Amino acid sequence: MTGRRIVQRIGMWLFAVTSVVFMLSPVWVLGDSNYSMLLSENIIRKHSTYLNAYEFPEPIQEALRCVSPSARLRSAFLTYQLDRVGGNVVYCYPNGTSILSIPFVALMNVLGVHCYSPDGRCLPLGEGIIQRILAALLMAGFAVVVFNTATQMLDVGLSLIVAVGAAFGTQVWSTASRVMESHTWLIFLGGLAAWYMLGRETGRSKRAHPMVLATLVSWMYLVRPTGAIPVVCVTIYVFAFWRRDFIAYSLTGLAWFAGFVGYSWLTFGKLIPDYYLDSRTDFGNLKNLPAILFSPSRGLFVFVPAFAFVLYLLVRYRQTLKYRSLAVLALSMVILQIVMVSLWPTWWGGYSYGPRLMADALPWMALLGILGLAARAVDTSRIRLAKAEIAVAIVLLALSIVINGRGAWSHATSNWNAAFDIDSHPERLKDWSNPQFMAGLIPAPDRNRP
């Protein structure tokens, strides 16, 4: 069997195993993503972005949710994702996820799964089934993309370890594979962008067209405003290092942005949705930076300790690091994501598990891991450290998998948010006496404690 066939076969098994594990993981909640698949089905069947024809659990009022995302919610949890704009009911969160999900939703409709009944009642079960299956498949696909990206520089065995780590040792398992969060499509698209860029640098993707890369990063923005970070950074990279591709790349990006503006005008009556213009960032919030990195219930290095080893590799083996410009690009996007989250007033990401808002950086964290491991493989001068490094890597990866697995399998970790009332008491996120990943293993907190 040729090496290519081996990679393909391993990729198929990786997809099958990860998708099954993701689907069987029992913890899932329809939060911000609720009604996103209803919007997809509405576009398919009624050719409209207005959800006027449906019966919702509560009346949809002019709550200013789409006009001012920072406004206090007047409706209950069941319909906070919706608002009326010009008298029409609209889904307020980024519509890119709904649009990209249309083909899968159409397939599920053919199989008899729908988001609403013939009399117009919303069906949470149908919404949930579609979201759970699609999220699991997309994140299984991301694992395969990471595996194929890694094989461009690493052997098959090490590439598989990287892919498994990215799938189960990060927010991919605990967050993005649960339901169709806006992170889900962004992570998948970012994985493809990282695969494209490394392939271009290694010469493995000589026929890749810049229009493909422009489309990927453009849609990262269309599914989530934080996609602006890769849009800006990748654009600078293309201009600096792939100058011949810049015209085709930039024109493609501008075309997608024009489509986004047109869609926004038709749906929200504005050139850019207000959700994308929410300006609550404050440099005074930088004081939250230590918590974003080390909080026992939201810290990046607490929930993904394996990333600390990735940074160690980049520093320790910097002399043999290949494609340094690409490593700088990836590291810059991770740092910018950290800074952006720290500037946000609700830096903890609401009722979520772990550092949900840092999930957007996962494709670039995976790429950094690949580059770091490749640099280590080349440097033979530090062989005496090999066993110690492997032992540390195994421990950190195992911790990452166990911690993120708890978020996907233990309902206690999801209920922990309400028990702590963290939106009203975010300071409790810094309390090491009862971290979220230990929920259900130690006594629950007292709701009434200060």
C-alpha positions in Angstrom: 0.0 0.0 0.0 1.4 3.4 -1.0 2.0 6.2 1.5 -0.8 8.2 0.0 -3.3 5.3 0.4 -2.2 4.9 4.0 -2.8 8.6 4.7 -6.2 8.4 3.0 -7.3 5.3 4.9 -6.1 6.7 8.3 -8.0 9.9 7.5 -11.2 8.0 6.8 -10.9 6.1 10.1 -10.0 9.3 12.0 -13.2 11.0 10.6 -15.3 8.0 11.5 -14.1 7.7 15.0 -14.1 11.4 15.9 -17.6 12.0 14.4 -19.0 9.0 16.4 -17.4 10.2 19.6 -18.6 13.8 19.1 -22.2 12.6 18.4 -22.3 10.3 21.4 -21.0 13.0 23.8 -24.2 13.9 25.7 -23.7 17.5 26.7 -25.2 20.0 24.3 -27.3 23.2 24.8 -29.0 25.3 22.1 -27.9 28.8 23.1 -26.9 31.5 20.7 -27.1 29.0 17.8 -30.8 28.3 18.4 -32.9 29.1 15.3 -29.8 29.2 13.0 -30.9 26.0 11.2 -34.5 27.3 11.1 -33.1 30.2 9.1 -31.3 27.8 6.8 -34.6 25.9 6.2 -36.5 29.1 5.8 -34.1 30.2 3.0 -34.5 26.8 1.3 -38.3 26.7 1.4 -39.5 30.3 1.5 -36.5 32.0 -0.1 -36.4 34.6 2.6 -34.3 35.6 5.6 -37.4 36.7 7.6 -38.8 34.3 10.1 -42.3 35.8 10.1 -44.2 32.6 9.4 -43.4 30.7 12.6 -44.9 30.3 16.0 -42.2 30.8 18.6 -42.3 30.0 22.4 -42.6 33.7 23.1 -43.7 36.8 21.2 -40.9 38.5 19.4 -40.8 42.2 20.2 -38.8 45.1 19.2 -36.1 44.3 21.8 -33.4 46.2 20.0 -31.3 43.1 20.1 -30.0 43.4 16.6 -29.7 47.2 16.8 -27.8 47.1 20.1 -26.3 43.7 21.1 -25.2 45.2 24.4 -28.8 46.2 25.3 -30.3 44.3 28.2 -32.4 41.4 27.0 -36.1 41.9 27.6 -37.2 38.6 26.3 -36.6 35.3 28.1 -33.9 32.8 27.2 -36.1 31.0 24.7 -36.1 33.7 22.0 -33.2 36.1 22.9 -31.6 35.2 19.5 -34.4 36.9 17.6 -35.6 40.4 17.1 -37.9 42.4 14.8 -36.3 44.7 12.3 -38.8 46.8 10.3 -41.5 44.5 11.6 -39.8 41.4 10.4 -38.5 38.6 12.6 -34.7 38.1 12.1 -32.0 35.9 13.5 -29.6 38.4 15.2 -26.4 36.4 15.4 -24.1 36.1 12.3 -26.1 34.5 9.4 -23.0 33.0 7.8 -23.4 29.7 9.7 -27.0 29.4 8.4 -26.0 30.1 4.8 -23.1 27.6 4.8 -25.3 25.0 6.4 -28.0 25.1 3.7 -26.8 22.0 1.8 -26.8 19.9 4.9 -30.1 21.2 6.1 -31.6 20.4 2.7 -30.3 16.9 3.0 -31.8 16.5 6.5 -35.1 17.8 5.2 -35.1 15.1 2.5 -34.5 12.6 5.3 -37.5 13.9 7.2 -35.9 16.1 9.8 -37.3 19.6 10.0 -36.9 22.7 12.2 -40.6 23.5 12.1 -43.9 21.6 11.7 -46.5 22.0 8.9 -48.5 24.4 11.0 -45.5 26.6 11.6 -44.5 25.6 15.1 -40.7 25.6 15.9 -39.4 22.1 16.6 -36.4 22.3 19.0 -35.8 18.6 18.5 -35.3 18.9 14.8 -33.1 22.0 15.3 -31.0 20.1 17.8 -30.6 17.0 15.7 -29.5 18.9 12.7 -27.1 21.1 14.7 -25.6 18.1 16.6 -24.9 16.0 13.6 -23.5 18.8 11.4 -21.3 20.2 14.2 -19.9 16.6 14.8 -19.2 16.1 11.1 -17.6 19.5 10.7 -15.3 19.0 13.6 -14.4 15.5 12.5 -13.6 17.0 9.2 -11.4 19.6 11.0 -9.5 16.7 12.6 -8.8 15.2 9.2 -7.7 18.6 7.8 -5.2 18.9 10.7 -4.0 15.4 10.0 -3.4 16.1 6.3 -1.8 19.4 7.2 0.6 17.7 9.6 1.6 15.0 7.0 3.2 17.8 4.9 5.9 18.0 7.5 5.6 15.1 10.0 5.5 11.3 9.7 2.1 9.7 9.7 2.2 8.6 13.4 3.0 12.0 14.7 0.5 13.6 12.4 -2.2 11.4 13.8 -1.2 12.4 17.4 -1.5 16.0 16.4 -4.9 15.5 14.9 -6.2 13.5 17.9 -4.9 16.2 20.2 -6.6 19.0 18.2 -9.9 17.0 18.1 -10.1 15.9 21.7 -7.7 18.1 23.7 -9.2 21.4 22.8 -12.5 23.3 22.6 -13.2 21.3 19.5 -14.6 18.5 21.7 -16.0 20.6 24.5 -17.5 23.5 22.5 -17.4 23.5 18.7 -18.7 19.9 18.2 -21.6 20.3 20.6 -23.9 22.4 18.4 -23.5 24.8 15.6 -21.8 27.6 17.4 -20.4 30.3 15.1 -17.0 29.0 16.1 -17.7 25.7 14.4 -17.6 26.8 10.8 -14.9 29.3 11.6 -12.6 26.6 13.0 -13.2 24.3 10.0 -12.6 27.2 7.5 -9.5 28.2 9.4 -8.2 24.6 9.3 -8.5 24.6 5.5 -6.8 28.0 5.3 -3.9 26.7 7.4 -3.7 23.6 5.3 -3.6 25.8 2.1 -0.9 28.1 3.4 1.4 25.4 4.7 0.9 23.5 1.5 1.8 26.6 -0.5 5.0 27.1 1.5 6.1 23.4 1.3 5.2 23.2 -2.4 2.6 20.5 -1.8 -0.2 22.7 -3.2 1.3 24.2 -6.3 -2.0 24.4 -8.1 -3.9 26.1 -5.3 -5.4 29.4 -6.4 -5.4 32.5 -4.2 -9.1 32.9 -4.8 -9.6 29.8 -2.7 -7.7 31.3 0.3 -9.5 34.6 -0.1 -12.9 32.8 0.0 -11.9 30.8 3.1 -10.8 33.8 5.1 -13.7 36.0 3.9 -16.2 33.4 5.1 -14.4 33.2 8.5 -15.5 36.8 8.9 -19.0 36.2 7.5 -19.6 33.5 10.2 -18.1 35.4 13.1 -16.8 39.0 13.5 -13.6 37.8 15.0 -12.8 36.4 11.6 -11.6 39.9 10.9 -8.3 38.9 12.6 -7.4 36.3 9.9 -8.7 38.5 7.2 -6.3 41.3 8.1 -3.3 39.1 9.0 -3.5 36.8 6.0 -4.0 39.7 3.7 -0.9 41.3 5.0 0.9 38.0 4.6 -0.2 37.6 1.0 0.8 41.1 0.1 4.3 40.7 1.8 5.2 37.2 0.5 2.9 36.2 -2.3 2.7 39.5 -4.2 1.7 38.0 -7.5 -1.4 36.6 -6.0 -2.5 39.7 -4.2 -4.7 41.2 -7.0 -6.7 37.9 -7.4 -6.8 37.4 -3.7 -8.0 41.0 -2.9 -10.6 41.2 -5.6 -12.1 37.9 -4.5 -12.2 39.2 -0.9 -13.9 42.4 -2.0 -16.5 40.5 -4.0 -17.4 38.4 -0.9 -17.6 41.6 1.2 -19.9 43.2 -1.3 -22.2 40.2 -1.1 -22.1 40.5 2.7 -23.0 44.2 2.5 -25.9 43.4 0.1 -27.2 40.7 2.3 -27.0 42.9 5.4 -28.9 45.7 3.7 -31.7 43.3 2.6 -32.0 41.6 5.9 -31.1 44.2 8.6 -31.6 47.5 6.6 -27.9 48.4 7.3 -24.7 48.0 5.3 -23.1 46.2 8.2 -25.1 44.4 10.9 -24.8 46.1 14.3 -23.6 42.8 15.8 -20.4 43.3 13.9 -20.1 46.9 15.1 -20.5 46.3 18.8 -17.8 48.5 20.3 -17.8 47.5 23.9 -14.0 46.9 23.9 -12.1 48.7 26.5 -8.3 48.8 27.1 -9.1 49.0 30.8 -10.2 45.4 30.5 -6.7 44.2 29.9 -6.5 43.5 33.6 -8.5 40.3 32.7 -5.6 39.0 30.6 -4.2 36.7 33.4 -7.6 35.2 33.9 -8.0 34.5 30.2 -4.7 32.5 30.3 -4.8 31.0 33.8 -8.3 31.2 35.2 -9.3 27.8 36.7 -12.6 28.0 34.8 -11.7 29.9 31.6 -7.9 29.9 31.4 -6.5 28.8 28.0 -3.4 27.1 29.6 -5.7 25.4 32.2 -8.1 23.8 29.6 -5.5 23.3 26.9 -2.2 22.8 28.7 -0.8 21.0 25.7 -0.5 24.5 24.1 2.2 25.4 26.6 4.3 22.5 25.2 3.7 23.9 21.7 5.1 27.3 22.8 8.1 25.5 24.4 8.9 23.8 21.1 8.8 27.0 19.2 11.2 28.7 21.6 13.5 25.7 22.3 13.9 24.7 18.6 13.7 28.1 17.0 17.0 27.6 15.3 15.6 24.7 13.2 12.1 26.2 12.7 11.1 26.2 9.1 8.7 28.7 7.5 9.2 31.2 10.2 7.1 33.8 8.5 4.2 31.4 8.6 4.9 30.7 12.3 4.9 34.5 13.0 1.6 34.8 11.2 0.0 32.0 13.2 1.4 33.2 16.5 0.3 36.8 15.8 -3.3 35.6 15.2 -3.3 33.7 18.5 -2.0 36.7 20.4 -4.5 39.0 18.7 -7.3 36.7 19.7 -6.1 36.7 23.3 -5.9 40.5 23.4 -9.3 40.9 21.7 -10.9 38.6 24.2 -9.2 40.4 27.1 -10.7 43.7 25.9 -14.2 42.3 25.8 -16.3 43.1 28.9 -17.8 39.5 29.0 -14.4 37.9 28.5 -15.6 34.6 30.0 -18.1 34.0 27.1 -21.2 33.6 29.1 -22.6 30.2 30.1 -20.0 28.1 28.3 -17.3 25.6 29.1 -13.7 26.8 29.4 -12.1 29.4 27.1 -14.9 29.3 24.5 -13.9 32.7 23.0 -10.4 31.4 22.4 -11.7 28.6 20.1 -11.3 30.9 17.1 -7.5 30.5 17.4 -7.4 26.7 17.3 -6.5 26.3 13.6 -3.4 28.5 14.1 -2.5 26.8 17.4 -2.6 23.5 15.6 -0.4 24.9 12.8 2.1 26.1 15.4 2.2 22.6 16.9 3.0 21.1 13.6 5.8 23.6 12.9 7.2 23.1 16.4 7.3 19.4 16.2 8.9 19.6 12.7 11.6 21.8 14.1 12.2 19.3 17.0 12.5 16.4 14.5 15.3 18.3 12.7 17.4 19.3 15.8 19.4 16.2 16.9 21.6 18.2 19.3 19.3 17.9 22.2 18.7 14.2 22.1 19.3 13.9 25.9 16.1 15.8 26.5 14.0 13.6 24.2 12.6 11.3 26.9 11.8 14.1 29.3 10.0 16.1 26.5 8.0 13.1 25.4 6.9 12.4 29.0 5.8 16.0 29.5 4.0 16.1 26.2 2.1 12.9 27.0 1.0 14.3 30.4 -0.1 17.6 29.0 -1.9 16.1 26.1 -3.7 13.6 28.4 -4.7 16.4 30.7 -6.1 18.4 27.8 -8.1 15.5 26.6 -9.5 14.6 30.1 -10.4 18.3 30.8 -12.2 18.9 27.5 -13.8 15.5 27.6 -15.5 16.4 30.9 -17.1 19.4 29.2 -18.5 17.1 26.5 -19.6 14.3 28.8 -20.5 15.7 32.2 -23.7 17.7 32.5 -22.4 19.0 35.9 -19.9 21.1 34.0 -22.7 22.8 32.1 -24.8 23.3 35.1 -21.8 24.8 37.0 -22.4 28.2 35.2 -25.9 28.6 36.7 -24.7 27.3 40.1 -22.1 29.9 40.2 -24.3 32.6 38.5 -21.1 33.6 36.6 -22.7 36.3 34.5 -23.5 38.2 37.7 -20.3 37.1 39.5 -17.5 36.7 37.0 -15.0 37.0 39.9 -15.9 33.4 40.8 -14.2 32.3 37.6 -10.9 32.9 39.4 -11.8 30.7 42.4 -9.6 27.6 42.5 -11.7 26.0 45.2 -14.3 24.9 42.7 -13.1 25.0 39.1 -15.5 24.2 36.3 -13.7 21.1 35.1 -14.1 19.6 38.5 -17.9 20.1 38.6 -19.6 16.9 39.7 -16.4 15.5 41.3 -16.4 17.9 44.2 -19.3 19.5 46.2 -21.3 22.1 44.3 -20.9 25.7 45.3 -23.3 27.5 47.5 -25.5 29.8 45.4 -25.8 32.3 48.2 -22.2 32.7 49.0 -20.7 36.2 48.3 
